[in-house]
Amino acid sequence: MNTPFRGMLACFAACAIQAEPPQPAMKTQPPSPIASASEYATLGGGCFWCLEAVFERVPGVKSVVSGYAGGHTENPTYKAVCGGDTGHAEVVQIQFDPRAITYEQVLDLFWQAHDPTTLNRQGPDVGTQYRSVIYYHDESQRVAAEKSKAAAGKQFARPIVTEIQALPRFYRAEVYHQDYYRNNPNQPYCRMIIRPKLDELRKGL
C-alpha cells in the first residue's frame, strides 16, 4: 500500500468508529459546472449499508449514495431487489475529489472493505443482489479496474469473482437507506455487522 494512501486511511481510522447518537442525514447538492472537479465510482460489495458506512468516513469523499444497478427492472424497490428477481445489485455511488483521493485508491479500499472471493454473498447476506461488482463510468475506469483487480488478486488465497461492467442506469435507493449507519448505529445489523467491519478496517491499518 502506498504511503499517501496510508495517510488517507489513517484519517479514516481516526473517525471510523465513534460512539455518538444518530445524526441527521447529510444533504448534498448535485455538482454544478463551476463546482470543483468531482469524479464518481459505482461499486457493489454486499449490503450497501456497509460500503456506505466505510466510504462516508474517507477524506476526499464528498458523498455516498446507496442504490441499485445492473438489473432489468425500472425503478426497483428494496423489496423487489431483495426478492432476487430484478437482476439489480445493491451498490453505492461515490462522489469524490480526485485531488484528494484517486479512483485507484477508492478501489484499494473497496477490496479491503468486503470479500471479493465469495460469489453472490457477503457474510450472512446471500443472493445475486449482494454480488461483488465494479461499474465503470468510462474507459479509463475500466482499465484502472482491471489493473486493480489483477493486483488485488495477489492478496487473496481464492480467485476474485468481482464483475467489471459498464455502468448501466443507477437508481437511488429509498430515503431511509441513505446514511443508514450514521442514523441507526444501534440497529442490530449495524452493531453486529457494520461496526465490526469498520473496526477490522481500522485495525488493519
N, C-alpha and C positions, 0 to 999 in steps of 0.2 A: 504494500500500500504506500502511495507516495506521501511525502511529508506534508504538503499543503492540505491534502485530504484528511490526514490525521488531525491537523489543527482544526479543520472544519468540524470533524466528528467529535473533537474534544468539547467544542461548544455544544454539540448535540447532547453529549453525556452530561454536561452540567445542568441541562434543563429537561432531560428525558423523563425523569420521574419526580413529580412534585406532589406532595400531599396537600392539595388545595381544593376548595369547594368548586362545584361546577361553575363555569364562566359562560357568559352569553356567546353565541356563535359569532365568529368574526364576519364582518360584512366586507365583501370585496367588490370592486368595480371592474368591468371589462377594460383592458388596456386601450388607451387612445393612441392615435397615430403619433402624437407628440410625446407620449409617455416614454419612460426609459425602456430600453430593449428588454423583451421577455422572450423566453422560449418555453416550449411545452413538452412534457413527456407523459405518455399514457401507458400505465403498467397494471398488470393483474398478477396477484400473488396470494390467492386465498381471499379471506373476508376483507372487504375494502376498509372496514373499520381499523384493521391492523396497520395496513400500509399508510392510511391517512394519519394515524397517530404517530408513526415513525417520521414521515416526511414533514409534518407540520412543525417539527422541532429542529429542522435542519436550517442553518443560516444560509441565506440566499434564496430560499424557497418563499415565494410570495403568497401562494395559495394552493390548497389541495382540495379538489372536488371529487367526491365519490360518485360513481355512476356505473353504467353498463355499456358494453361494446362487443361487437363480434357476432351478434346473432341475427336472426331473420325477422324478429318481431318488432314492429314500430312502437315507440312509446311504451316500452316494457315497464311493468310494475315489479316491485320487490317480490311480491307473492308469486308472480308468474316466473320470474327468473329463478327463484328458489325451487320451483317445480321441475326445472331442468329441461323444459321443452322449448324455450325461446332461443337457445343457442348462444345467449349472451354470457359473458364473463363479468364478474364483479371487478371493476377497475378503479383506479384513481387517475385523475388528470392533474398533473403537477405544473404549475406556472413558476418558473424560476428565472433568476437573473444570471445570465451566463458569465457576467463579470465576477460573480461571487462563487458560483458553482457550475461546473461544466456538465454537459449531458453524460459524459463518461463517468463522472463522479456520482451522478444520480444513479446510474446503472450499478456502480460498485456497491452502493448501499442497498440497492434492490436485491442483489444476490445474497447479501448478508441478512436481509430482513425476512426472508422466507426460505423454504426448502425447494429449490428448483428441480429436484430429482424425483419428486413424487407426482405421479400423473393424476390430474383431476382431484387433488387432495392437499389440504394443509391441516395437519393435526386432526381435530375432530370434525372439520368441515370437509364433506365429501360430495363430489359432483362436478360436472363439467363447468359449472359457473365459478368454480374455485381454481380453475386451471392457471398455470403459470404462463404469462404471455407478455410480450413487448409489442405494442402497436406503434410503429414508427410513423413520424409525420412527414418525412421527406427522405430522399435517397441518402443524404449524409447520415441521418439517424439509422437507417438500415445498415449501412456499412459499419457504423460505430457499434450497433447492437450485435452484429455477427462477430466482430472482433472481441467485444467484451464477453460474449458467451463463450468463445473459444478459450479466452484467458481464464474465465471463472471455472471452466471445466476441470482445470488442473487442481482446483481446491476441494473437489468433491470426489468421494470414493465411487459414487454411482453416476451414470450419464445424466446430464441435464436434459430435461424434457420440455423446457420452455419454448413456446412457439414465438416466432418473429414474423409479424404480418403488417401489411399496410393498415393504417388506421381507417376503419370504416366509420360510420356515424357514431358519435359519442352521445349517450343520453344521461343527463344529470339525474341522480337518484333523488328520492323523496327528501324533503327538507329535514325530517327527523334523523336521517342518516348522516347529515353533514356535521362535522366537528363532533362526531359521536363520543369519542373517548373523553374529549375535553368537557363535554356536557354531562357525561354519565360515568365518571371514574369509578363509582362504587357499584355499577351494574355487574352482576356475576360474571358475564363473559369478559368484561373489561378487567376485573380483578384477577380472574383465573387464566386468561389467555393473553390479553394485550399487555398488562403491566409486567408479567414475567418476560415477555418478548422484549420490551424496552429495557428491562433490567439486564437481560442477556447481551443485548447490543452494547450497553454501557460497559459491562464487564469485559467485553471483548476488545475494547479499545486499548 
